[in-house]
């Protein structure tokens, strides 16, 4: 399990998600590993632009890559997405509790 322990790391994860292209990449990786060539065609993105976005996601630990011959394949890291869910839960306001009145 991947655990973010600092606000700086949590901010880095959310910053990596702050771009529509990167959100689109992660959505396309939900079904499993994808070749960068497929992502490039699906997103109609220049190779240099796509490489930049994939590097941001990889540096944040949201995706991993593996090379096979001349191709690079990317996979989403489920533990990081779960960590984002936990980070949001930590920000959720706590229910307000009414004071206990003596003699009631």
Secondary structure, 3 states (H helix, E strand, C coil): CCCCCCHHHHHHHHHHCCCHHHHHHHHHHCCCCEEHHHHHHHHCCCHHHHHHHHHHHHHCCCEEEEEECCEEEEEECHHHHHHHHHHHHHHCCCCCCCCCCCCC
